[in-house]
C-alpha cells in the first residue's frame, strides 16, 4: 500500500475514533461541568485549534459582513444549538445511545434539503430510505418500554433533544450548501469561522447560562480537550484530507463507524448497558441512509455528518463536520459532526 494511502487510512480511522468517542468525552465532562459549560468548553477549544490550523496553513479569514453573517448562522445552527442539546441529553442517556441517535443526521439532512431546496425534491428511493430510517428511530426509542413501569425506557425528552440536534445539523448543512458553498471559501475557513462565532456567542452568554459549580479533574479536563481541540478541530482537518484523497462519498462512510465506536467505548469505559432494540434500530437507520444515499442518475451522496461534531465541524464536521459538509467548498456540492 502506498504511503499516501496508508496516511489517508490513518486520517480516516483517527477521525472515526475521535468522533465516535465524542459522546464519551461529553459524558465524562458532565461529571464536573454543567451541560452549558461543556458546550462552551468544546467550542472555545475547537476555535483555538482551528485558529492554529488557519495560521499554519496561512488561510485568510473572511473580511466582508455578508460572509460573516452566513457563518454566524452556521455557528448557531451547527454548533451552539446542537452542542447544547447533546450536552443536556448526555445527562440522561447512555453515551452509546446518543451516538446511535446522532447517526440520523444524514436522514435529517436529506429531509431538510428536500423540504427547503426547490431543486432537491426527494426521489422515490430517498423517500423509502427516510421511511426505513424513521422506523429505525422508532425501534431505537423502544416505545413499548414506556408501557407499564417503563423501567427500560430512555427519557423521551432527552431522545427528542438528540433528534432536535440532528435536525439542526440537517437544516444547517442545507443552509451551508445553499448560501455558503457558492462563496468559494476553503473548508478550513468555513469551519474556523462558524466555530469562532459559536465560541463568541457562548462566551457572551456564559455569565448567564454557564454559571454553577465546576469540579475539574484530569479526566474532565482531558475529555474537554479531546472533545474541543480534537473532535471540533483536528478531526475536521483529517476528514477534509480524506475527502480530498477519496472523494466525498467514500469519505462519508465514517458516518457508519462512529456509532459503533461510541457504543463500544460506552460499554468498555463507562460500563453502559445496551438494550437489544437500540443497535437493531441503529442498523435500520444506517440501512435507510444506504438506501437514500444514491439517487438514480446521480453519484452524489446525501450529506452525512460524523459524530456529533458537525463542521462545526464532527461527530464532526466536524464538528464538527460530516463528510459532505466538509466537502462543500471542495466541490460546491454541498456538509457536520
N, C-alpha and C positions, 0 to 999 in steps of 0.2 A: 504494500500500500504506500503510495507517495507520501512524502512528509506533509504536503499541504492538505491531503485528505485526512491524515491522522490528526492534524491540528484542527480541522473542521469538526471531526468527530468529538474531539476533546471539548471544543466550544459547545457543541450540541448537548453533550452529556452533562457538562457543567451547568448550563442554563436549565436543563430539566431538573437537575438535583436541587439547585438553589430555588427555583420557582416551586418545585414540589414541596420543599421544606418551608415555604413562606408561612403556611398556617401553623406549623410547629413553632416557628420563631414568634409569631403573634401570640400563641398560647402561652409560651414561656414568658414573653414580655408582659402579659397581663397579670402575672404573678406579683409584679412590683409596680405596675403602671395602670392608669385608667385607660379605657379604650381611646379617648381623645388624645391622651399623652402618647400612646403607641402610634396612632396615626400621625401625630405631629413629628415624632422622632423619625419615623420612616421617610417622610417627605423631606425633612431637613437634611438628614444624612444622604438621602438619594440625590438631592440638589447639589450638595457638596461634591459627591462622587462624579456626577455628570458635569459639573463645572470644571473639575480636573480633566475629564475627558475632552471637553471643549478646548481647554488650554493646551493640552498635549497635542491634539490634532489640529490646533490653530483654526478652529471653526469660528466663523463670525456670528455674533449674536444679532438677532433681528433689530432693526432700527426704527421701523415705522409703527405707528399706533395700530393700524389695521391688523397687522400680523400679530402683535401682542394681544389684541382683542380676541382673535381666534384662539391663540394659545391659552388665554385666560379661561375661555370656555372649556377647553380640553382639560386644563388644570383642575377645574371644579368638577367636571363630569367624569373624567377618567381617574382622578386621584382623590380629591377631598371627599366626595360623597361615597364612593365605593370603599375607600380605605376606612372611613368611619363606620360604615355598615358592617364590613367584615370584622373589624375590631370589636364592635359591640356584640355581634353574633358569636364571636370566639369565646365570650364569657359563658355561653350556654350550650355550645355544640362541640363535639369532638373535632379536633383539627382535621382528621381524615374525612369526616363528613363534609366539613366546609370545603375541602379540596375537591371532593366529588361534585358538590353543587357548583363550584366555580367552573367546572367543565361545561356548563350550559352556556358559557359566553359566546361560542361560535353560533349557537342557535339563536341567541338573543340578537346577535349582530345581523344574521340573515333576516330575522323578522323585522328589525328596525330599518334595515336597508329597503326591504320590500314595502314597508309602510311609508317611509319618509322620502325615498328617492323615486321620482316618477319613472325613471328609466330602469329601475331594478324590480320590476314586478316578479313575484315569486313564480317559478316554473312548477309544474306538477310534481317533479321529483323533489324539489325543495320543500313543497308543502307536505309531502309524505315524510321527508326527513324531520320536519318540525313536529309532525304528529307523533312519530316514533320517539323523538326526544322528549316530547311532552309527557308521553306515557312513562318514559324513564324517570322523569322528575316526580311523577305521582308515586311510582314504586319506591324511589329514594325516600320520600316523605313517609311512606307507610301509613296511609290514612286509617287502616284497620287497627293500628296500635293505639289510636285515640279512643277506641271503644272501651267500655268498662273502666278500669282504673287508669289505663293509659300509661302504665309504668315504663314501657319501652319507647314511648313517643318522644321524638325530638321536639323541643319547644317550637311551636309553629311561628311565633313572631321572629325567632332567630333564623328559621329557614327562609321566611319571607324577606328578611333583611339581606341574606345572601343572594337570593334571586333578584332583589332590588338592585344590589351591587352589580350583578352581571347584566341587568337591564341597562344600568348606567354605562357599562362598557359598550354594550351594543349601540346605544344612542351616540356615545362619544366617538366610537370608531366610524360610525356613519357620518357624523359631522366632520371628522378628520378627512374622510375621503372626499366629501363634497366641497369643503371650504379650505382645508389646509393643504391637501395633496397638490392642487394646482399651483400653489405658491412656489414650488420647486425647492423647498428647504431640505437640508440633509436630515436624515433620521436622528442623528445626534442633536441637532438644533431643535427639532420638534420635541424630543424627549426632555432635553435640558430646559427648554422654555416652559413647558407645561408643568414640570415638577417644581421648577423655581417659583412659578406663580402659586402653585399649591402650598409650597413652604411658606411663602409670604402670607397667604390667607390664614394658614393655621397658626403662624406665629402672632399675627394680629389678633386672632380670636382666642389665643391661648389663655390670656389673663381671665377670660370669662368662662370658656368651655373646658380648659385643661387644668383647672385648679384641683387640688386634692393632694393627699399624701403620696410620696414617692419612696419606694423601698427598693433600692438598687443593690444588686449583687452581680457577680461575674456572669452568671447565666443570663440575667436580664439584659445587661449591657451588651454582651456578646450577641444575643439574639437580635437586639435593635440594630447593631452594626451590620449584621448579616442581612437583616430584612431591608435596611435602607441602602447601605453602600453597595451590597452585592445584588440583592433582589431588585432594587429600584434603580440601580446604577450599572454595575459591571455586567450583570447578566444580559441587560439590554444590548450592550455593545457586542457581547458574544453572539447573541442571536442575530444581530444585524449582519455579522460576518458570515454566519451560516446561511442567511438569506442570499447574501452576495455570492456564495460558493455553490449553493444547491438550488436556489430559486425559492420563491415564497411557498409553493405548495409542499415540497418535500420538507422544508424547514418547519412548516406548521405542524408536522407530526409530533413535535414536542408537546403539543396540547394533549396527546393521548398518554404520554408518560407521566406528566406531572400529578394527576390524581393518584396513580399507583404509588408514586414516591411519597406523596402526602399520607396515604393510608398506611403504608409500611412503616414510615417513620413515627407516625402517631401511635401505632401498636408497639413498636420496639422501644421508643424513648419514653412515651407517656403512659404506656400500658392501656391504651384505649381499646375498647371492645367494639367490634364491627358486627352489626346485625346483617343477616343474610341478604335482606332486601336492598341494602344500601349499595353493595357492589353490583348486584343484579341490575338495579336501576341505573348505575353508572355505566354499565356495559350498553344498556339501551340508549343512553344519551350519546355515547360515542358512536353507536350504530346509526343513530339519527344524523349525527354530523357527517359520517361517511356517505350516507345516502344523499344528503343535501349538498355535499361539498362540490360535486361536479355537475354542472348543467350541460345537457347535450349540446354540442357545438361550441363549447367554451372550455378552456383549460384553466379558468380562474377558480380558485377555491373560495368558499365563503370565508370571511375574515376571522379565523380563530385567534385566540389570545391565550397565552400560557398563564399559568398560575394566577394569582390574583393580581399580579403586578402588571397592569396594562400600561402602555407607554406611559405609561406614566412613566411605565414604560410601556410584570410581567408581569406573575404568577405569575409583565410582565410585565411589556411590554411589557416594559415591560414592562413595568411595571412594570416599570410595569409595562411591558409591551408584548403583544401577540405577534405572531409571525407576519400576518398580513398588515397590521398597523405599522409594524416596524418597516415593512417593505413599501409603505405608501409612497415615500419620496423616491424610492428606487425605480418603481415602475409606474408611479402616478395612478396605480390601480386601487389604491386604497381609497392598519391596524395599528393588556392591552391584550402585562399581565401585564 
